[in-house]
Amino acid sequence: MAAKKLLAQFTTDQLLEEVVRRRNDRKDVGDVEPCDECRHFKFWTQSDEPPKDYNPCDLGKRMSFHMPGDGEDPHSCIGYYRRVCASRVPREGQS
């Protein structure tokens, strides 16, 4: 009963957002397409570091970033990604 009271202080939307956030925080991103292969991805081309609020998605979608961990291939699964993106369009010349 205590858990029910604890959860009752949050809205359904807040609870769902937390479940999705936890799912997205998992490290198993190997089957997720990286965003840099999408037509809407804009690469940072200036010599200085990008600002903290820089969003490489031209459409302003919220993205996650994955760095390989111990035991992972350092050249795979690196970069920005979205697990699901209805706006994903391959760049020209990519399938």
C-alpha positions as CSV (number, residue, x, y, z in Angstrom):
1,M,0.0,0.0,0.0
2,A,2.9,2.4,0.7
3,A,4.2,2.0,-2.9
4,K,0.7,3.0,-4.2
5,K,0.7,6.2,-2.1
6,L,4.2,7.0,-3.2
7,L,3.4,6.5,-6.9
8,A,0.1,8.5,-6.5
9,Q,2.1,11.7,-6.1
10,F,3.2,11.5,-9.8
11,T,1.0,11.9,-12.9
12,T,0.8,9.1,-15.4
13,D,2.8,11.1,-17.9
14,Q,5.6,11.6,-15.3
15,L,5.7,7.9,-14.6
16,L,5.8,7.0,-18.3
17,E,8.6,9.6,-18.9
18,E,10.6,8.0,-16.2
19,V,10.2,4.5,-17.6
20,V,11.2,5.7,-21.1
21,R,14.2,7.6,-19.6
22,R,15.4,4.5,-17.8
23,R,15.0,2.4,-21.0
24,N,16.9,4.9,-23.0
25,D,19.7,5.1,-20.5
26,R,20.6,1.4,-21.0
27,K,23.8,0.8,-22.9
28,D,22.5,-1.7,-25.4
29,V,22.5,0.6,-28.4
30,G,24.1,-1.8,-30.9
31,D,20.8,-2.2,-32.8
32,V,20.0,1.5,-32.9
33,E,20.9,3.5,-36.1
34,P,23.2,6.4,-35.3
35,C,21.8,9.8,-36.1
36,D,24.8,10.9,-38.1
37,E,23.5,8.8,-41.0
38,C,20.3,10.9,-41.2
39,R,19.8,13.7,-43.6
40,H,18.7,15.9,-40.7
41,F,22.0,15.6,-38.8
42,K,24.2,18.7,-38.9
43,F,27.8,18.2,-38.2
44,W,29.8,20.7,-36.1
45,T,32.3,22.1,-38.6
46,Q,33.9,24.9,-36.6
47,S,37.4,24.5,-35.0
48,D,36.2,25.3,-31.5
49,E,34.1,23.1,-29.2
50,P,30.3,23.2,-29.8
51,P,28.3,25.1,-27.2
52,K,26.6,23.0,-24.5
53,D,23.2,23.8,-26.0
54,Y,24.3,22.6,-29.5
55,N,21.8,20.1,-31.0
56,P,23.0,18.3,-34.1
57,C,19.4,17.5,-35.2
58,D,18.1,20.0,-37.7
59,L,14.6,19.3,-36.4
60,G,15.5,19.9,-32.8
61,K,14.8,16.4,-31.6
62,R,16.3,15.4,-28.3
63,M,19.2,13.0,-28.8
64,S,21.3,10.8,-26.6
65,F,25.1,10.2,-26.9
66,H,26.9,6.9,-26.5
67,M,30.5,6.3,-25.9
68,P,31.8,2.7,-26.0
69,G,32.5,1.1,-22.6
70,D,35.0,-1.4,-21.5
71,G,35.1,-4.5,-23.7
72,E,33.2,-2.7,-26.6
73,D,34.7,-2.1,-30.0
74,P,35.9,1.5,-29.8
75,H,34.9,2.2,-33.4
76,S,31.3,1.0,-33.2
77,C,28.1,2.4,-31.7
78,I,29.6,5.8,-31.1
79,G,27.8,9.1,-31.3
80,Y,24.3,10.6,-31.2
81,Y,21.3,8.4,-31.5
82,R,17.5,8.2,-31.0
83,R,16.0,4.8,-30.4
84,V,12.9,5.7,-32.4
85,C,12.6,8.6,-34.8
86,A,9.8,8.9,-37.3
87,S,11.7,11.7,-39.0
88,R,14.8,9.6,-39.8
89,V,15.7,10.0,-43.5
90,P,18.9,8.4,-44.8
91,R,21.5,10.7,-46.4
92,E,21.9,10.5,-50.1
93,G,24.0,7.6,-51.1
94,Q,23.1,5.5,-48.1
95,S,20.5,2.8,-47.9
